[in-house]
Amino acid sequence: MKWNDRIGRRLTLNDLHVFMTVAEAGSMVKAAEQLALSQSSVSKAIANLEHTIGVHLFDRTARGVDITGHGRALLRRSTAAFAELREVINDIEVLAASSAGEIRVGCPEAIASGLLVPALTRLAEEHPTVIVRIFPANNLEREFQLLRYGAVDFLLGGIQKSLIEHDLHAEVLYEDRPFIVAGVNHRWARRRRVELAEVVDEPWLLAPESIFRSSIAATFESKGLPVPKLGVRSYSIYQRLTLLATGRFVGAESGSVLRYGSDRFPFKILPVEFSPQCFSVAILTLKNRTMASAVHTFIGYVREVAQAMEE
């Protein structure tokens, strides 16, 4: 039996609905009453269905109809199919609603601890039923598959300006840069000017490999200086800022981290004259993928928060 020729072009959901109603009612007359159709319309629908499939679905009796073995097989699968269709409609309604659903974001911890915080706060206030899942993506160029495989709705973080990925769309939000910082009680914090060469041999707090780390390395290399080797290399923003507050370390953090962490940790941006290598912070989405309304709403909040970074 060829699907396209015998079934795909002829089988209709309406005929299946009529069939299921007849099977439940045990009578075409009762089914016609429930469906507000004429008995002849119900009988015709069943006849069309039997002709399309090529088997008898009911045995006609004086009391009504008895479903056949073929009919029971069709009923079982039809019930499951309609249940799936109802779930599809429910899913579509959730996708269309900005006040429900789930949002999945991939980003580095610097973004999760900085830029995303006010955006998440607003989402929780205005759409408290939306679920948000944050996935680690410390180096976006290594995490594109999260987006391509549908594990996240969008990626958010630093990218190279020369990003060329034909299936991805990059919306640049702002330009960020590294700042050299120390705790307010660090000995360098009282200086009016600090040379970059003076802090090379200090114990440094640095993030693992990322576009931000590459920017720091390029900053030192542009001055003919080695990248600092002493100190702690930690992925944790909270740990780095906590250690920074002890006054024993020098560190480098992005504008996003400093802007949204300054009220919790006592640090000072050191007056180091240098020309840092800036990088773009962008939203990455997959072209031709339809996103849920809640995702669009949240991206709008992220854009609004990002505008403050340009001020």
Backbone as CSV, one residue per row, in Angstrom:
resi,resn,N_x,N_y,N_z,CA_x,CA_y,CA_z,C_x,C_y,C_z
1,MET,0.840,-1.190,0.000,0.000,0.000,0.000,0.883,1.252,0.000
2,LYS,0.838,2.052,-1.052,1.647,3.241,-1.140,0.985,4.381,-0.388
3,TRP,1.767,4.999,0.504,1.215,6.060,1.359,0.692,7.236,0.533
4,ASN,1.490,7.720,-0.402,1.073,8.891,-1.172,-0.159,8.631,-2.017
5,ASP,-0.175,7.489,-2.680,-1.273,7.198,-3.606,-2.558,6.787,-2.907
6,ARG,-2.443,5.970,-1.857,-3.645,5.382,-1.276,-4.146,6.120,-0.041
7,ILE,-3.245,6.725,0.718,-3.646,7.295,1.996,-3.287,8.772,2.123
8,GLY,-2.021,9.115,1.861,-1.541,10.461,2.134,-2.367,11.556,1.512
9,ARG,-2.908,11.308,0.314,-3.667,12.346,-0.386,-5.173,12.259,-0.152
10,ARG,-5.621,11.196,0.519,-7.068,10.991,0.640,-7.564,10.969,2.075
11,LEU,-6.720,10.531,3.003,-7.135,10.423,4.392,-7.247,11.810,5.007
12,THR,-8.379,12.086,5.644,-8.567,13.395,6.258,-8.780,13.246,7.764
13,LEU,-8.407,14.281,8.501,-8.633,14.273,9.944,-10.115,14.249,10.262
14,ASN,-10.917,14.880,9.404,-12.361,14.884,9.648,-12.932,13.470,9.571
15,ASP,-12.479,12.693,8.569,-12.960,11.313,8.452,-12.542,10.491,9.666
16,LEU,-11.299,10.707,10.141,-10.836,9.986,11.325,-11.644,10.377,12.554
17,HIS,-11.977,11.656,12.666,-12.779,12.114,13.803,-14.169,11.483,13.776
18,VAL,-14.757,11.418,12.596,-16.067,10.763,12.459,-15.946,9.294,12.831
19,PHE,-14.897,8.632,12.332,-14.674,7.215,12.644,-14.568,6.987,14.143
20,MET,-13.788,7.809,14.832,-13.595,7.648,16.273,-14.907,7.868,17.026
21,THR,-15.704,8.801,16.563,-16.992,9.067,17.210,-17.942,7.894,17.024
22,VAL,-17.977,7.314,15.818,-18.828,6.146,15.553,-18.374,4.980,16.418
23,ALA,-17.052,4.774,16.519,-16.536,3.666,17.320,-16.925,3.828,18.779
24,GLU,-16.895,5.039,19.283,-17.246,5.282,20.681,-18.743,5.159,20.909
25,ALA,-19.528,5.659,19.956,-20.986,5.638,20.120,-21.581,4.271,19.809
26,GLY,-20.914,3.488,18.947,-21.440,2.180,18.562,-22.604,2.265,17.612
27,SER,-22.813,3.449,17.040,-23.948,3.649,16.147,-23.704,4.884,15.291
28,MET,-24.013,4.780,14.009,-23.880,5.942,13.128,-24.939,6.980,13.440
29,VAL,-26.102,6.528,13.878,-27.167,7.467,14.227,-26.750,8.318,15.417
30,LYS,-26.232,7.658,16.471,-25.801,8.395,17.659,-24.610,9.302,17.339
31,ALA,-23.693,8.800,16.499,-22.535,9.605,16.118,-22.976,10.851,15.356
32,ALA,-23.971,10.695,14.474,-24.476,11.832,13.705,-25.065,12.886,14.637
33,GLU,-25.764,12.438,15.681,-26.347,13.383,16.646,-25.252,14.141,17.394
34,GLN,-24.211,13.406,17.816,-23.116,14.047,18.562,-22.339,15.037,17.699
35,LEU,-22.203,14.715,16.420,-21.421,15.559,15.517,-22.262,16.628,14.832
36,ALA,-23.569,16.595,15.058,-24.491,17.538,14.409,-24.402,17.414,12.887
37,LEU,-24.319,16.167,12.417,-24.277,15.877,10.998,-25.462,14.980,10.630
38,SER,-25.715,14.871,9.349,-26.735,13.930,8.897,-26.167,12.527,8.939
39,GLN,-27.048,11.538,9.069,-26.579,10.159,9.108,-25.889,9.786,7.794
40,SER,-26.398,10.342,6.686,-25.786,10.033,5.391,-24.357,10.575,5.304
41,SER,-24.115,11.741,5.920,-22.758,12.308,5.910,-21.799,11.430,6.708
42,VAL,-22.273,10.919,7.852,-21.440,10.036,8.662,-21.170,8.744,7.907
43,SER,-22.215,8.177,7.293,-22.059,6.933,6.547,-21.102,7.106,5.382
44,LYS,-21.177,8.261,4.718,-20.290,8.535,3.585,-18.843,8.662,4.048
45,ALA,-18.633,9.304,5.183,-17.270,9.469,5.711,-16.653,8.108,6.024
46,ILE,-17.435,7.236,6.634,-16.930,5.906,6.965,-16.646,5.119,5.698
47,ALA,-17.551,5.210,4.708,-17.352,4.507,3.446,-16.080,5.001,2.753
48,ASN,-15.866,6.308,2.751,-14.652,6.873,2.132,-13.401,6.359,2.830
49,LEU,-13.459,6.299,4.152,-12.313,5.845,4.932,-12.015,4.377,4.636
50,GLU,-13.059,3.564,4.596,-12.862,2.143,4.312,-12.317,1.933,2.903
51,HIS,-12.795,2.751,1.966,-12.312,2.638,0.594,-10.839,3.058,0.496
52,THR,-10.480,4.102,1.213,-9.109,4.594,1.171,-8.132,3.581,1.752
53,ILE,-8.507,3.017,2.906,-7.610,2.076,3.572,-7.689,0.691,2.937
54,GLY,-8.871,0.333,2.443,-9.020,-0.949,1.761,-9.460,-2.085,2.656
55,VAL,-10.021,-1.759,3.824,-10.514,-2.790,4.738,-11.830,-2.321,5.347
56,HIS,-12.615,-3.300,5.877,-13.840,-2.952,6.592,-13.500,-2.564,8.026
57,LEU,-14.066,-1.474,8.455,-13.807,-0.978,9.811,-14.936,-1.328,10.770
58,PHE,-16.143,-1.498,10.216,-17.310,-1.835,11.033,-18.132,-2.908,10.352
59,ASP,-18.737,-3.762,11.188,-19.775,-4.675,10.712,-21.108,-4.060,11.074
60,ARG,-21.983,-3.883,10.073,-23.299,-3.285,10.323,-24.216,-4.325,10.933
61,THR,-24.908,-3.943,11.991,-25.864,-4.835,12.667,-27.175,-4.084,12.858
62,ALA,-28.188,-4.835,13.309,-29.495,-4.213,13.539,-29.433,-3.198,14.678
63,ARG,-28.514,-3.393,15.591,-28.405,-2.486,16.737,-27.483,-1.301,16.466
64,GLY,-26.730,-1.366,15.354,-25.798,-0.293,15.054,-24.606,-0.828,14.297
65,VAL,-23.398,-0.695,14.887,-22.193,-1.199,14.241,-21.290,-1.851,15.289
66,ASP,-20.567,-2.868,14.845,-19.532,-3.488,15.667,-18.188,-3.241,14.996
67,ILE,-17.234,-2.761,15.746,-15.932,-2.461,15.178,-15.181,-3.752,14.886
68,THR,-14.487,-3.789,13.761,-13.722,-4.976,13.364,-12.304,-4.915,13.953
69,GLY,-11.558,-5.992,13.717,-10.174,-6.001,14.165,-9.360,-4.899,13.500
70,HIS,-9.607,-4.687,12.188,-8.935,-3.595,11.490,-9.334,-2.251,12.091
71,GLY,-10.601,-2.149,12.428,-11.095,-0.908,13.017,-10.450,-0.624,14.366
72,ARG,-10.276,-1.683,15.186,-9.653,-1.488,16.500,-8.202,-1.026,16.349
73,ALA,-7.503,-1.582,15.344,-6.121,-1.151,15.100,-6.075,0.324,14.702
74,LEU,-6.992,0.735,13.829,-7.041,2.133,13.406,-7.446,3.040,14.568
75,LEU,-8.369,2.581,15.389,-8.831,3.378,16.522,-7.688,3.636,17.510
76,ARG,-6.918,2.583,17.773,-5.807,2.719,18.721,-4.802,3.759,18.227
77,ARG,-4.434,3.677,16.966,-3.450,4.609,16.413,-4.037,6.012,16.228
78,SER,-5.309,6.074,15.860,-5.955,7.383,15.670,-6.050,8.132,16.986
79,THR,-6.356,7.402,18.055,-6.430,8.027,19.377,-5.095,8.621,19.771
80,ALA,-4.021,7.859,19.499,-2.675,8.345,19.809,-2.319,9.547,18.943
81,ALA,-2.723,9.502,17.661,-2.401,10.603,16.750,-3.106,11.887,17.172
82,PHE,-4.368,11.791,17.546,-5.104,12.979,17.977,-4.557,13.524,19.296
83,ALA,-4.102,12.618,20.163,-3.482,13.073,21.413,-2.214,13.870,21.115
84,GLU,-1.422,13.384,20.135,-0.223,14.107,19.739,-0.561,15.454,19.131
85,LEU,-1.620,15.497,18.335,-2.033,16.764,17.731,-2.449,17.775,18.794
86,ARG,-3.130,17.285,19.836,-3.509,18.194,20.923,-2.271,18.740,21.624
87,GLU,-1.244,17.878,21.787,-0.001,18.335,22.404,0.698,19.367,21.518
88,VAL,0.635,19.156,20.199,1.228,20.118,19.272,0.569,21.484,19.420
89,ILE,-0.754,21.481,19.484,-1.484,22.751,19.644,-1.103,23.413,20.960
90,ASN,-0.985,22.612,22.019,-0.573,23.169,23.314,0.825,23.779,23.223
91,ASP,1.737,23.064,22.531,3.096,23.576,22.373,3.110,24.897,21.604
92,ILE,2.293,24.958,20.549,2.227,26.182,19.751,1.680,27.337,20.577
93,GLU,0.675,27.065,21.401,0.117,28.112,22.250,1.147,28.619,23.247
94,VAL,1.970,27.691,23.784,3.031,28.099,24.713,4.071,28.943,23.994
95,LEU,4.443,28.511,22.750,5.427,29.261,21.984,4.930,30.664,21.656
96,ALA,3.635,30.791,21.448,3.064,32.087,21.078,2.873,33.004,22.269
97,ALA,2.923,32.449,23.472,2.687,33.250,24.674,3.997,33.740,25.254
98,SER,4.103,35.055,25.473,5.327,35.615,26.043,5.396,35.417,27.539
99,SER,4.298,34.984,28.150,4.258,34.850,29.606,4.433,33.410,30.063
100,ALA,4.805,32.525,29.144,4.977,31.117,29.513,6.088,30.520,28.673
101,GLY,6.477,29.308,29.049,7.478,28.606,28.266,8.828,28.550,28.945
102,GLU,9.831,28.185,28.143,11.194,28.007,28.653,12.180,28.705,27.741
103,ILE,13.175,29.339,28.340,14.230,30.036,27.602,15.557,29.391,27.956
104,ARG,16.356,29.073,26.950,17.657,28.437,27.180,18.749,29.321,26.572
105,VAL,19.674,29.737,27.422,20.714,30.676,27.018,22.089,30.062,27.273
106,GLY,22.984,30.196,26.316,24.371,29.796,26.505,25.237,31.031,26.590
107,CYS,26.056,31.151,27.629,26.895,32.344,27.793,28.037,32.049,28.749
108,PRO,29.104,32.857,28.701,30.182,32.724,29.686,29.723,33.240,31.035
109,GLU,30.436,32.858,32.088,30.015,33.266,33.427,30.091,34.772,33.608
110,ALA,31.015,35.428,32.894,31.117,36.885,32.991,29.819,37.552,32.563
111,ILE,29.156,37.004,31.562,27.872,37.546,31.112,26.760,37.139,32.067
112,ALA,26.800,35.875,32.509,25.766,35.390,33.429,25.776,36.169,34.737
113,SER,26.969,36.573,35.190,27.097,37.294,36.457,26.959,38.801,36.294
114,GLY,26.935,39.275,35.043,26.872,40.708,34.807,25.645,41.110,34.033
115,LEU,25.778,41.125,32.723,24.725,41.627,31.840,23.385,40.935,32.038
116,LEU,23.393,39.619,32.257,22.132,38.881,32.353,21.360,39.157,33.637
117,VAL,22.038,39.580,34.693,21.371,39.716,35.992,20.189,40.676,35.948
118,PRO,20.356,41.926,35.477,19.193,42.819,35.425,18.121,42.354,34.441
119,ALA,18.544,41.696,33.350,17.562,41.189,32.387,16.733,40.066,33.007
120,LEU,17.383,39.187,33.760,16.675,38.096,34.438,15.754,38.638,35.530
121,THR,16.196,39.676,36.209,15.373,40.276,37.258,14.084,40.829,36.678
122,ARG,14.199,41.511,35.564,12.996,42.073,34.937,12.073,40.979,34.425
123,LEU,12.656,39.943,33.828,11.828,38.834,33.337,11.065,38.191,34.483
124,ALA,11.729,37.989,35.629,11.070,37.366,36.779,9.937,38.237,37.304
125,GLU,10.095,39.550,37.213,9.057,40.464,37.695,7.850,40.490,36.768
126,GLU,8.098,40.503,35.465,7.014,40.682,34.498,6.446,39.371,33.954
127,HIS,7.246,38.308,33.969,6.789,37.008,33.448,7.266,35.905,34.387
128,PRO,6.714,35.834,35.577,7.222,34.903,36.601,7.058,33.427,36.266
129,THR,6.214,33.076,35.287,6.017,31.664,34.960,7.003,31.148,33.921
130,VAL,7.799,32.026,33.351,8.780,31.602,32.353,9.987,30.971,33.059
131,ILE,10.422,29.828,32.542,11.591,29.134,33.085,12.809,29.495,32.238
132,VAL,13.916,29.832,32.895,15.148,30.161,32.184,16.235,29.178,32.600
133,ARG,16.919,28.630,31.615,18.034,27.722,31.871,19.295,28.344,31.259
134,ILE,20.333,28.497,32.079,21.595,29.073,31.628,22.621,27.958,31.468
135,PHE,23.219,27.862,30.285,24.217,26.838,29.992,25.590,27.494,29.838
136,PRO,26.650,26.870,30.381,27.994,27.458,30.254,28.487,27.426,28.820
137,ALA,28.987,28.551,28.370,29.576,28.659,27.033,30.678,29.697,27.116
138,ASN,31.780,29.331,27.787,32.843,30.288,28.068,33.605,30.719,26.827
139,ASN,33.617,29.906,25.812,34.247,30.281,24.554,33.213,30.016,23.457
140,LEU,32.531,31.084,23.025,31.399,30.892,22.109,31.788,30.175,20.833
141,GLU,32.989,30.426,20.330,33.379,29.798,19.072,33.450,28.277,19.183
142,ARG,33.578,27.774,20.418,33.597,26.328,20.623,32.211,25.780,20.961
143,GLU,31.258,26.678,21.110,29.938,26.256,21.570,28.846,26.494,20.533
144,PHE,29.219,26.722,19.277,28.209,26.959,18.251,27.266,25.773,18.096
145,GLN,27.779,24.561,18.392,26.932,23.379,18.226,25.761,23.381,19.198
146,LEU,25.926,24.035,20.363,24.787,24.161,21.284,23.608,24.795,20.582
147,LEU,23.915,25.776,19.740,22.875,26.487,18.995,22.378,25.657,17.826
148,ARG,23.295,25.055,17.112,22.912,24.292,15.916,22.085,23.054,16.264
149,TYR,22.365,22.430,17.399,21.635,21.228,17.796,20.384,21.541,18.602
150,GLY,20.111,22.825,18.821,18.889,23.197,19.519,18.957,23.095,21.028
151,ALA,20.171,22.961,21.592,20.287,22.878,23.050,20.012,24.222,23.706
152,VAL,20.281,25.325,22.978,19.996,26.665,23.484,19.230,27.445,22.425
153,ASP,18.494,28.463,22.873,17.770,29.329,21.944,18.683,30.393,21.357
154,PHE,19.628,30.857,22.152,20.615,31.811,21.642,21.852,31.795,22.517
155,LEU,22.959,32.245,21.936,24.212,32.409,22.652,24.441,33.889,22.883
156,LEU,25.099,34.212,23.982,25.360,35.609,24.311,26.771,35.720,24.866
157,GLY,27.609,36.545,24.232,28.970,36.682,24.723,29.874,37.363,23.723
158,GLY,31.178,37.331,24.002,32.155,37.982,23.152,32.450,37.170,21.899
159,ILE,32.552,37.861,20.775,32.860,37.200,19.504,33.932,38.000,18.774
160,GLN,34.599,37.335,17.843,35.525,38.016,16.964,34.725,38.831,15.956
161,LYS,35.203,40.030,15.632,34.478,40.872,14.673,34.410,40.228,13.296
162,SER,35.341,39.333,13.015,35.393,38.692,11.705,34.620,37.375,11.678
163,LEU,33.648,37.229,12.572,32.871,35.989,12.628,32.215,35.703,11.276
164,ILE,32.498,34.543,10.724,31.882,34.132,9.458,31.292,32.743,9.649
165,GLU,30.027,32.692,9.938,29.301,31.430,10.069,27.988,31.626,9.322
166,HIS,27.863,31.019,8.162,26.767,31.332,7.258,25.386,30.957,7.807
167,ASP,25.356,30.058,8.771,24.053,29.657,9.315,23.698,30.413,10.588
168,LEU,24.597,31.300,11.048,24.362,32.028,12.293,24.180,33.519,12.027
169,HIS,23.368,34.146,12.867,23.198,35.601,12.808,23.752,36.208,14.086
170,ALA,24.635,37.201,13.935,25.234,37.867,15.083,24.715,39.297,15.177
171,GLU,24.107,39.614,16.312,23.642,40.977,16.579,24.552,41.585,17.649
172,VAL,25.433,42.478,17.235,26.372,43.097,18.175,25.625,44.077,19.070
173,LEU,25.807,43.914,20.383,25.123,44.762,21.357,25.988,45.937,21.793
174,TYR,27.260,45.684,22.048,28.168,46.748,22.459,29.600,46.243,22.364
175,GLU,30.529,47.163,22.479,31.944,46.820,22.491,32.437,46.822,23.942
176,ASP,33.085,45.745,24.347,33.607,45.651,25.710,35.136,45.624,25.659
177,ARG,35.745,45.715,26.828,37.205,45.749,26.903,37.634,45.284,28.280
178,PRO,38.890,44.891,28.417,39.394,44.533,29.742,39.802,45.774,30.540
179,PHE,39.600,45.717,31.845,40.059,46.740,32.773,40.957,46.055,33.796
180,ILE,42.049,46.701,34.140,42.958,46.154,35.153,42.521,46.700,36.507
181,VAL,42.294,45.796,37.452,41.705,46.183,38.731,42.478,45.573,39.898
182,ALA,42.216,46.151,41.066,42.786,45.626,42.312,41.834,45.986,43.432
183,GLY,41.978,45.330,44.581,41.163,45.674,45.738,41.490,47.086,46.204
184,VAL,40.540,47.736,46.858,40.733,49.131,47.262,41.885,49.294,48.251
185,ASN,42.280,48.221,48.946,43.383,48.313,49.899,44.696,47.770,49.340
186,HIS,44.719,47.494,48.024,45.963,47.052,47.396,46.919,48.237,47.302
187,ARG,48.216,47.943,47.349,49.205,49.016,47.349,49.187,49.815,46.049
188,TRP,48.769,49.179,44.935,48.700,49.909,43.670,47.469,50.809,43.593
189,ALA,46.478,50.572,44.437,45.234,51.330,44.357,45.415,52.794,44.755
190,ARG,46.505,53.109,45.466,46.737,54.487,45.914,47.575,55.283,44.907
191,ARG,48.046,54.615,43.878,48.877,55.294,42.878,48.030,56.080,41.889
192,ARG,48.544,57.207,41.423,47.845,57.995,40.411,48.132,57.489,38.998
193,ARG,49.212,56.762,38.885,49.552,56.190,37.579,50.333,54.909,37.800
194,VAL,50.006,53.918,37.018,50.682,52.626,37.117,51.075,52.198,35.706
195,GLU,52.325,51.814,35.556,52.786,51.308,34.267,52.430,49.823,34.148
196,LEU,52.099,49.417,32.946,51.733,48.020,32.717,52.879,47.087,33.099
197,ALA,54.111,47.513,32.819,55.278,46.677,33.124,55.429,46.448,34.628
198,GLU,54.911,47.373,35.440,55.060,47.256,36.883,54.224,46.131,37.480
199,VAL,53.153,45.769,36.813,52.231,44.786,37.394,52.387,43.392,36.805
200,VAL,53.330,43.229,35.876,53.491,41.916,35.222,53.791,40.822,36.237
201,ASP,54.650,41.133,37.209,55.079,40.103,38.153,54.206,40.017,39.397
202,GLU,53.097,40.735,39.406,52.148,40.617,40.512,51.383,39.296,40.391
203,PRO,50.845,38.776,41.504,49.938,37.619,41.385,48.624,38.076,40.754
204,TRP,48.265,37.433,39.645,47.096,37.860,38.862,45.939,36.874,38.994
205,LEU,44.753,37.444,38.920,43.526,36.648,38.817,43.043,36.749,37.377
206,LEU,43.040,35.624,36.674,42.648,35.633,35.274,41.642,34.520,34.994
207,ALA,40.822,34.774,33.983,39.841,33.775,33.553,40.520,32.729,32.680
208,PRO,39.873,31.558,32.506,40.420,30.541,31.599,40.399,31.047,30.159
209,GLU,40.821,30.205,29.250,40.897,30.580,27.838,39.542,31.045,27.324
210,SER,39.541,32.222,26.727,38.320,32.821,26.190,38.727,33.990,25.323
211,ILE,37.771,34.619,24.669,38.081,35.800,23.867,38.587,36.917,24.760
212,PHE,38.082,36.969,26.015,38.542,37.982,26.961,40.004,37.729,27.344
213,ARG,40.330,36.479,27.620,41.713,36.123,27.961,42.642,36.448,26.788
214,SER,42.183,36.205,25.563,42.989,36.514,24.384,43.239,38.013,24.281
215,SER,42.232,38.803,24.663,42.369,40.262,24.633,43.419,40.732,25.630
216,ILE,43.433,40.119,26.811,44.435,40.457,27.832,45.838,40.116,27.322
217,ALA,45.968,38.925,26.756,47.277,38.502,26.248,47.773,39.451,25.168
218,ALA,46.864,39.865,24.277,47.253,40.774,23.190,47.689,42.124,23.742
219,THR,47.073,42.547,24.848,47.431,43.822,25.477,48.884,43.809,25.938
220,PHE,49.296,42.746,26.613,50.678,42.652,27.081,51.647,42.478,25.927
221,GLU,51.271,41.648,24.980,52.154,41.389,23.852,52.384,42.642,23.021
222,SER,51.378,43.529,22.928,51.526,44.764,22.160,52.557,45.694,22.781
223,LYS,52.826,45.510,24.084,53.830,46.309,24.786,55.170,45.568,24.899
224,GLY,55.233,44.406,24.250,56.454,43.620,24.330,56.663,42.986,25.685
225,LEU,55.558,42.763,26.413,55.635,42.201,27.764,55.077,40.780,27.782
226,PRO,55.575,39.948,28.683,55.016,38.593,28.801,53.666,38.631,29.493
227,VAL,52.845,37.652,29.197,51.562,37.519,29.887,51.830,37.094,31.324
228,PRO,51.202,37.726,32.328,51.442,37.350,33.730,51.252,35.858,33.962
229,LYS,52.147,35.293,34.786,52.100,33.851,35.042,51.719,33.509,36.481
230,LEU,51.988,34.425,37.422,51.696,34.134,38.819,50.213,34.338,39.119
231,GLY,49.761,33.709,40.212,48.392,33.946,40.661,47.451,32.781,40.458
232,VAL,46.186,33.100,40.236,45.116,32.100,40.155,44.409,32.217,38.815
233,ARG,44.165,31.071,38.186,43.374,31.025,36.951,42.067,30.329,37.304
234,SER,40.986,31.060,37.320,39.714,30.508,37.788,38.580,30.918,36.860
235,TYR,37.677,29.980,36.589,36.496,30.263,35.775,35.443,31.046,36.559
236,SER,35.557,31.064,37.907,34.510,31.634,38.758,34.686,33.141,38.934
237,ILE,33.719,33.905,38.451,33.721,35.356,38.642,33.662,35.679,40.129
238,TYR,32.776,35.011,40.838,32.613,35.277,42.278,33.929,35.028,43.020
239,GLN,34.606,33.954,42.686,35.875,33.655,43.356,36.930,34.702,43.042
240,ARG,37.023,35.118,41.779,38.031,36.111,41.407,37.772,37.444,42.108
241,LEU,36.525,37.890,42.136,36.212,39.168,42.784,36.394,39.079,44.302
242,THR,36.102,37.939,44.875,36.310,37.754,46.316,37.790,37.820,46.659
243,LEU,38.620,37.139,45.864,40.070,37.182,46.083,40.621,38.579,45.809
244,LEU,40.039,39.255,44.812,40.479,40.605,44.498,40.281,41.529,45.693
245,ALA,39.174,41.336,46.407,38.850,42.190,47.549,39.832,42.015,48.705
246,THR,40.628,40.947,48.710,41.593,40.742,49.798,42.776,41.705,49.694
247,GLY,42.958,42.306,48.519,44.075,43.229,48.339,45.387,42.568,48.026
248,ARG,45.369,41.275,47.722,46.611,40.539,47.451,46.848,40.292,45.964
249,PHE,45.862,40.622,45.148,45.951,40.272,43.730,45.660,41.480,42.850
250,VAL,46.142,41.368,41.625,45.737,42.250,40.534,44.939,41.390,39.571
251,GLY,43.957,41.971,38.927,43.137,41.177,38.015,42.715,41.968,36.798
252,ALA,42.044,41.288,35.888,41.481,41.928,34.702,40.068,41.406,34.526
253,GLU,39.130,42.323,34.430,37.739,41.938,34.248,37.112,42.817,33.169
254,SER,36.006,42.341,32.604,35.326,43.077,31.552,34.458,44.182,32.130
255,GLY,34.056,45.091,31.277,33.186,46.174,31.704,31.872,45.682,32.258
256,SER,31.333,44.598,31.697,30.070,44.043,32.169,30.180,43.568,33.609
257,VAL,31.260,42.844,33.914,31.445,42.328,35.274,31.602,43.475,36.265
258,LEU,32.405,44.461,35.894,32.667,45.566,36.814,31.429,46.426,37.039
259,ARG,30.663,46.641,36.007,29.474,47.488,36.127,28.455,46.883,37.072
260,TYR,28.286,45.564,36.999,27.242,44.923,37.802,27.790,44.201,39.030
261,GLY,29.100,44.364,39.307,29.669,43.756,40.505,30.251,44.753,41.476
262,SER,30.262,46.035,41.071,30.912,47.053,41.892,30.193,47.313,43.206
263,ASP,28.904,47.031,43.267,28.163,47.291,44.511,28.346,46.171,45.526
264,ARG,28.978,45.065,45.127,29.148,43.921,46.034,30.595,43.693,46.438
265,PHE,31.533,44.217,45.647,32.948,43.964,45.926,33.730,45.273,45.888
266,PRO,34.595,45.510,46.900,35.393,46.740,46.926,36.635,46.629,46.041
267,PHE,36.600,47.199,44.862,37.767,47.169,43.998,37.931,48.538,43.338
268,LYS,39.071,48.721,42.709,39.365,49.969,42.016,40.006,49.654,40.679
269,ILE,39.596,50.391,39.658,40.230,50.262,38.350,41.565,50.996,38.423
270,LEU,42.646,50.294,38.159,43.971,50.884,38.267,44.238,51.839,37.102
271,PRO,44.909,52.949,37.374,45.200,53.948,36.322,46.372,53.510,35.438
272,VAL,46.159,52.414,34.729,47.194,51.893,33.829,46.920,52.426,32.428
273,GLU,47.930,53.065,31.842,47.765,53.564,30.481,48.096,52.456,29.490
274,PHE,47.108,52.030,28.775,47.318,51.019,27.747,46.155,51.080,26.778
275,SER,46.339,50.499,25.631,45.290,50.468,24.610,44.756,49.046,24.519
276,PRO,43.707,48.763,25.276,43.212,47.383,25.314,42.586,46.964,23.994
277,GLN,42.657,45.688,23.729,42.010,45.131,22.544,40.540,44.896,22.872
278,CYS,39.677,45.652,22.216,38.235,45.527,22.485,37.666,44.307,21.763
279,PHE,36.499,43.898,22.188,35.812,42.780,21.549,34.311,43.053,21.561
280,SER,33.616,42.447,20.627,32.174,42.659,20.494,31.405,41.668,21.355
281,VAL,30.405,42.161,22.056,29.470,41.299,22.774,28.209,41.220,21.923
282,ALA,27.802,40.012,21.593,26.717,39.841,20.631,25.762,38.735,21.031
283,ILE,24.569,38.825,20.467,23.586,37.745,20.546,23.724,36.917,19.272
284,LEU,23.908,35.617,19.429,24.008,34.721,18.282,22.764,33.857,18.207
285,THR,22.119,33.870,17.055,20.947,33.039,16.823,21.147,32.249,15.536
286,LEU,20.368,31.214,15.390,20.437,30.389,14.188,19.460,30.934,13.156
287,LYS,19.947,31.164,11.963,19.090,31.683,10.902,17.963,30.690,10.588
288,ASN,16.813,31.236,10.241,15.654,30.444,9.805,15.083,29.551,10.898
289,ARG,15.401,29.829,12.172,14.775,29.086,13.271,13.762,29.993,13.954
290,THR,12.542,29.502,14.111,11.503,30.268,14.779,11.682,30.161,16.285
291,MET,11.758,31.301,16.955,11.926,31.313,18.399,10.609,31.617,19.085
292,ALA,10.452,31.100,20.290,9.238,31.339,21.066,9.117,32.816,21.411
293,SER,7.892,33.242,21.627,7.633,34.636,21.970,8.377,35.039,23.237
294,ALA,8.445,34.117,24.213,9.147,34.426,25.463,10.619,34.700,25.215
295,VAL,11.226,34.000,24.255,12.634,34.222,23.927,12.821,35.612,23.336
296,HIS,11.916,35.997,22.424,11.984,37.338,21.841,11.854,38.410,22.920
297,THR,10.946,38.171,23.867,10.755,39.135,24.955,12.027,39.289,25.773
298,PHE,12.642,38.157,26.108,13.850,38.197,26.929,15.003,38.859,26.185
299,ILE,15.148,38.565,24.898,16.197,39.208,24.105,15.998,40.720,24.108
300,GLY,14.736,41.158,24.085,14.462,42.588,24.160,14.969,43.191,25.461
301,TYR,14.793,42.475,26.573,15.305,42.948,27.859,16.833,43.025,27.845
302,VAL,17.467,42.006,27.244,18.934,41.989,27.158,19.425,43.190,26.363
303,ARG,18.736,43.516,25.261,19.125,44.678,24.451,19.053,45.963,25.274
304,GLU,17.986,46.107,26.050,17.814,47.324,26.847,18.927,47.464,27.887
305,VAL,19.290,46.344,28.542,20.370,46.390,29.526,21.691,46.714,28.838
306,ALA,21.897,46.133,27.640,23.151,46.348,26.916,23.323,47.798,26.495
307,GLN,22.231,48.498,26.264,22.332,49.907,25.853,23.046,50.734,26.915
308,ALA,22.855,50.359,28.175,23.518,51.096,29.264,25.021,50.937,29.210
309,MET,25.511,49.850,28.618,26.954,49.629,28.530,27.608,50.618,27.569
310,GLU,26.833,51.176,26.655,27.376,52.131,25.705,27.419,53.548,26.272
311,GLU,26.748,53.768,27.402,26.672,55.114,27.962,27.949,55.492,28.707
